[in-house]
Amino acid sequence: MNNLKKLSIGVLLASFFLMAHAPWGQHQVYRQMHMLLMCSKNDDGAFEFTKNIANIFDIYLPEAKAKVARARDGERLANLLITNQIPLAMVSNYFLVDLQKEDLSTYKKLLKNSNTIYTFKEMSLISNNDFPDEHVTHIAEALSKASQDNYGI
């Protein structure tokens, strides 16, 4: 086999393996089609709570197609919100207190660049500053309706 054929096969195989992860464009489309709710892996109980909220949105706001995503830590969660990569996040009161103690600059950055949409007993649903008011209204109405229907929120 000559060198040109070997190179061509190598490039073809390399491109196949490099495309195994979703291209950026597809990632953007996925984020546009689904309402992603971010929580932190360091936030005890947030993942289960966020999954429950996503299930409530499936009932009361099905067009949102809510999905849960997890950030590795508070800094990553804040950065994803601030850069509008993830518009919504669920954080516990304890997580915010710990973040303030452990990483004051990230805590301040999160406060400056986010808004509280809905407050639960021990959790808060927050959004980035670019999140549309119309969406906030739909989310608040859905959560209020779920609360009236005794979904335990």
RANORKA-V138767 format. One record per residue. N is the residue number from 0. OMEGA is omega as a letter, one per 40 degrees, with the letter a starting at -180 (* if undefined). D_FIRST is the distance of its C-alpha to the first C-alpha in Angstrom with 1 decimal. Layout:
((N;OMEGA;D_FIRST) (N;OMEGA;D_FIRST))
//
This chain:
((0;a;0.0) (1;a;3.8) (2;a;6.7) (3;i;8.3) (4;i;6.5) (5;i;6.9) (6;i;10.3) (7;i;11.2) (8;i;10.8) (9;i;12.6) (10;i;15.3) (11;i;15.8) (12;i;16.3) (13;i;18.5) (14;i;20.6) (15;a;21.1) (16;i;22.6) (17;a;24.5) (18;a;26.2) (19;i;27.5) (20;a;30.8) (21;i;32.9) (22;a;32.4) (23;a;35.6) (24;i;36.7) (25;i;36.7) (26;i;38.6) (27;i;41.2) (28;i;41.6) (29;i;42.2) (30;i;44.8) (31;a;46.5) (32;a;46.6) (33;i;48.0) (34;a;50.9) (35;i;49.4) (36;a;52.0) (37;i;51.0) (38;a;52.6) (39;i;51.9) (40;a;50.7) (41;a;53.5) (42;a;56.1) (43;i;57.7) (44;a;58.3) (45;a;56.8) (46;i;53.8) (47;i;55.9) (48;a;58.4) (49;i;55.8) (50;i;54.3) (51;i;57.9) (52;i;58.3) (53;i;55.1) (54;i;56.5) (55;i;59.7) (56;i;57.9) (57;i;56.1) (58;a;59.6) (59;i;61.5) (60;a;58.8) (61;a;56.1) (62;i;54.6) (63;a;53.6) (64;a;51.1) (65;i;51.7) (66;a;49.1) (67;i;49.5) (68;a;47.3) (69;i;47.8) (70;a;47.6) (71;a;47.1) (72;a;50.5) (73;a;53.2) (74;i;51.5) (75;i;48.4) (76;i;50.7) (77;a;52.8) (78;i;49.8) (79;i;48.3) (80;a;51.8) (81;a;52.4) (82;i;49.1) (83;i;49.7) (84;i;46.6) (85;a;48.9) (86;a;52.3) (87;i;54.2) (88;i;54.7) (89;i;57.0) (90;i;58.6) (91;i;61.4) (92;a;64.5) (93;i;63.6) (94;i;60.1) (95;i;61.7) (96;i;64.3) (97;i;61.7) (98;i;59.5) (99;a;62.6) (100;a;63.3) (101;a;59.8) (102;a;58.2) (103;a;60.9) (104;i;58.8) (105;i;56.5) (106;i;59.6) (107;i;61.2) (108;i;58.0) (109;i;57.9) (110;a;61.6) (111;a;61.3) (112;i;58.4) (113;i;59.3) (114;i;62.0) (115;i;63.5) (116;a;63.3) (117;i;64.8) (118;i;66.4) (119;a;66.6) (120;a;68.6) (121;a;66.0) (122;i;63.1) (123;i;62.6) (124;a;60.2) (125;i;59.3) (126;i;57.4) (127;a;56.1) (128;a;58.3) (129;a;56.2) (130;a;56.7) (131;i;58.6) (132;i;62.3) (133;i;61.9) (134;i;59.4) (135;i;61.7) (136;a;64.5) (137;i;62.5) (138;a;61.4) (139;i;65.0) (140;i;66.4) (141;i;64.0) (142;i;64.8) (143;i;68.5) (144;i;68.4) (145;i;66.6) (146;i;69.2) (147;i;72.0) (148;i;70.4) (149;i;70.5) (150;i;66.8) (151;i;67.8) (152;*;66.7))
//
